[in-house]
Amino acid sequence: MTRRGNPFRPSFGASPRVVVGRGDLLDEFDVALDEGPGSPMRSILVSGARGMGKTVVLNELEERARTRGWHVLRLPEGPGLLAELERTLLPARLAEHDPGAEQRRVTGAGIGPVGSVSTEISQTYPASQSVGSMLERLTEIAESHGTGVLLTLDEVQAAPIDDVARLASAYQHLLRDEREVAFVGAGLPVGIGTLLDQQGSTFLRRAERVDLTPLRHDEVRDAAVRTVREAGRVISPEGAERLSEIAHGYPYLLQLVGYQAWRAAGDDEVITATDVGTTLPLVVDRMSRLVHTPALRQVPQGQLDYLRAMAADDGPSSTGEVAARLGVSKQHGNVVRSRLIDRELIAPAGHGLVDVALPYLREHLRRG
């Protein structure tokens, strides 16, 4: 019997075969591209916790632009953003699409029944022009074909502020001239907040902020059913419900649980709730290593202590009891609580109550 390929894709940034829950954003972006310069959804900042599907959304928005014939420039992440854009990405794109990118110069001629001419080619776009002038020229070329230029940047919070300021200057000039350009960035909420506080990030502050929230229970369930069915198998109703429970609305967990459940089913035609249930230990471990450890790396010790005090509870924690466990005043505890809410590590859960905001964070904290 031929084993069918696993249709789930539990890799960060990998686009799933079935995308759910983000249709409104994608549709609004479609409208913005069609509306022309001035549409607010042409400049977007997508934020969300790890595993919430930011990069997948970025991929989908890029594809929407490509289908309209737009040039998509995926900006390098981290240090060297502007250097690579200036020296490599823009010169290469212009050399490919600008009719005047190659200038031919006659260097010699042959004498004979059929005359011959030899030429040299010199590049119009050596890596010495400014980002602004090259972006302007690429936009002109795109507009001549009825399209535009989309700039995308993942992990916005890792971008050097000086590079952001220079990119902002070039982009804002294009906006003022009502050119066919758009920008979409994605990053972690805290990192984006820190970046927006810096001088030079004005254009990011003016972008439309889209905060990705967990998928609804029915969206996760239906996505699992569709993904399995399109790959030639079936997941039982109980299995789909169990998968949705374990995934907690996180697109990454939907893919991870589905992937492991598919494997657990072996050659069986139907993926059962038992198959899905076997994935839980691996899910907890994977979230601990890939999500929680990075998320807590920059958290101050006092806030970590507060989280660990909360982890003693099986559900929402009383802020007063957490303060008492730590031996601090309620006022001090409230300051720490507010900072953890800003980091989106905990969330209000009723009057005087808070709960962890990330799936399986409590289990991670209890491990030590």
Secondary structure, 3 states (H helix, E strand, C coil): CCCCCCCCCCCCCCCCCCCCCCHHHHHHHHHHHHHCCCCHHHEEEEECCCCCCHHHHHHHHHHHHHHCCCEEEECCCCCCHHHHHHHHHHHHHHHHHCCCCEEEEEEEEECCCCCEEEEEEEECCCCCCCHHHHHHHHHHHHHHCCCCEEEEECCHHHCCHHHHHHHHHHHHHHHHCCCCEEEEEEECHHHHHHHHCCCCCHHHHCCEEEECCCCCHHHHHHHHHHHHHHCCCEECHHHHHHHHHHHCCCHHHHHHHHHHHHHHCCCCCEECHHHHHCCHHHHHHHHHHHHHHHHHCCCCHHHHHHHHHHCCCCCCEEHHHHHHHHCCCHHHHHHHHHHHHHCCCEEECCCCEEEECCCCHHHHHHCC
